Every structure is written in C-alpha cells, then in structure tokens.
Amino acid sequence: MFVIELVYTADLSHIDAAMKAHVAFLNKHYAAGTFLVSGRKIPRDGGIILAAGSDRDAIEAIVQEDPFVSRGLATYRIIAFRASQRADDIGERIDRIDGPTGGGGGGRRARSG
C-alpha cells in the first residue's frame, strides 16, 4: 500500500481552477480499485491519497497523470507501507470524524479537494 502526499506549489486559485480535472483523475483510479481514501490536508496546502498496490513504479506512473502534478501545481511524495492491521468499521469511523460531507474524508466517493 502507499500513502501519496501532494504539496501544492501554486496559488489556491490555480488549484481550484484544476480541481475538476483532479477529481476526474481521482474518480478514474477509485473505479480502477487503486485509490481507497483521499482528501485535502488541513491547513489546505496539499492532499493525501491512500492507494492499494505493491508496485511503486505503477503508483509513480499514476501520480504523473494527476493534473495537479502534470500542470506543475503540486509536488508529491510516495510512502510505501505494509498494512498489518485495520479497523473492521473503517468507513463508519471516517464518517464519525468528518461526517459524510464534512471536513476532510468522510463519504464514499471522490470529491473536490
């Protein structure tokens, strides 16, 4: 598994202008089964994506597709890890923290930010 950390290098006005394309990128990789959880960092200086997989090169290639990266709006860091434990109710825990439409991570679908 991988944690992908995006760090914005551009003004938020440029990030917001590219957000629709970024969300389409996220949705593509949620549908493919690669992305598990994503959201903006607080404060809003980047984002985090949790990705499934074991091939770092494949994740690197996917990150290059992100409009934030390809347009020079963000840099990224990829951290590989082995998930050895997880909560059975992870979805409900995320929703309790942020709510299905709140803060930084509740809900089931990719969305802006």
Secondary structure, DSSP 8 states (H G I E B T S, - for coil): -EEEEEEE-S-HHHHHHHHHHHHHHHHHHHHTT-EEEEEE-SSSSEEEEEE--S-HHHHHHHHHH-HHHHTTSEEEEEEE-------TTHHHHHHHHH-TTSSSS-SSS----
